Amino acid sequence: MNTVNDSEVSRISKIFEHLVTEGFRPEMASETSVKVKYQGVTLYVDIAENDKFFYSIICAYIWEIESEQELLSAYKAASNTAMSMKVAKAFVTRDEKNAWVVMEQFFPEVEQFLPTVVRGLDIVANSRRNFCDDMRKLMTTEESVTMATFAPSLLLN
């Protein structure tokens, strides 16, 4: 198991304290992650081990993918979300079983990241909502997403 260094402990502690100051009740999820509820959604504010510039806000497991039809719809909804939201992206996990939303940023110092945290929580929560709304719409329309409508160029091979 990797252990975090003093700099990482300091960065995650500052994020935790900032969230408390902003009126949240955060919890430590791990040595490099703070769990926080925002608009009824569980989000994680993470720092990267061994990359002091990298920060992310994550909303995991926003949609469980149970069929090929749902998978194609998830790719389309993720693309739509990425195009419509600033700095956030929705994506299908490698195992193609779930979708997540994440906002990733680089800052030279944690003090520069802190003023963006609440806005980042808002962006990720809204991106989650947009993705889920889009998925519900895609899954209920008569014109379902097919490989031909999603990526016609893939069918040429």
N, C-alpha and C positions, 0 to 999 in steps of 0.2 A: 504494500500500500504506500502510495506517495504521501509525503508529508509536506505541508505548505511551509514556506519560509516566513520570516517576520514581516517582510514587506507585504506579502499576500494577506496575512492576518490583519495587518493594519488597514489595508484597502477594504477588505470585507467588513471589518468593524466600523469603518467610516460610513460605508453604505448602510449598514444596519442602523447606526445611530441617526443618519440622515432620514431614513424612513420613519423612525420613531418621532423625530422632530417634526416631520410632515403630518403626523397624526395616525400613522399606520401601526399595526401590531405585528411586526415581522417576527419570523422564527428562523433560526439557523437550520438550513436543510442539509448542509455539509460544510466542510472547511472552506469551501469556495463558493457557496451558494446561499442566498437569503430567500426564503419563501414568504410571499406576501399576498393577501387578498386584495383585489382591486375590482370594483363593480361586480362582486360576487364570483370572480374568476380567480383561481390560484395561478400566480405567476412566480417565476424565479428570476432573481437578479444574480447573475453569475460573473465571476472573474475567471480568467484563464490562468492555470498554473503555468509558470515560466514564461508568461507574456504579459508584462505589466501594463501594456497599453490597451488590451482587449477587454471589452465589457459586453455582456449580452443580457437581454431580458427575454425570457422564454415562456411560452404557454404550450405545454406538452399535451399530447393525446387529445387534440380537439375534435377529432373525428376518427372513429374506427372504420376501417375499410374492409368490407366483407364480400365483395364481388368484383369481377372485372369491370362491370358497368360503373360501380362506385369508384374504382381506381381511376378510370378515365375521367370521370366527373371531378375527382379530387385534383388531378393534374390541371384540368381546366380552371377550377376554382382557385387553385394556388397561383396560376398564372394571372388570373383576373385580380386577385388580391395584391400580388406583387406590383402590378401595373397601376393600381389605384391608391396605394398607400405609400407614404414617404418612409423610407429606411427600413420598413418591415418586410419580411418575406414569409410566405406560407410554403410548406414543402411536404412532400410525401416521404416518410421514413424509408430507409434502405430496404427493409423487409416488405415494404408496400402494404403494411397493415394499419398504419395510422398517419394522421397529418398533424403537424405542429406549426406554430407561428413563432418567429424569432426576430428580434431587432439586434443587430450587431454593430458595435461602434469601436473606434479607436480614440483614446485620449492619452496625452502624455502623463497626466496626473489625475488621480481620483477626484481631486477637488474640481476639476473641469467636467467630469462626468456627473457629479452630484446634481447640478442644476437641471440636468436633462432627465433625471430618473422618473419623476412623476409624469412628465410628458411622454416618456417612453412607455410607461405602464399603460397610459391612455392609448397610445398608438397600437400596442400589442393587443390590448383588449378589443379595440375597434377592428383590428385586422382579423381577429378570431371571429368576431360577429359577422364581418363581411364574408369571410370564408364559409361559415356555417349557413348564412342566408343564401349564398350562391349555391352551396351543395343542395340545400332543400329545394331550391328552384330547379336545379339541373336534374335532380332525382325525380321530380314530379312532372316535368314537362313531357308531353307526348313525343316530341322530337328529342330522343335520347342522344347522349353523346356516344359516338362510335369512333373507332380508330380512324375512319375515313374523314369524319368532321374534326377530329382533334389534331391529327397529323397526317394529312393526305400524302405528304412527300414520303412517309415511311412505307406506303403501300407500293411505291414504284419499284422497289427492289425485288 
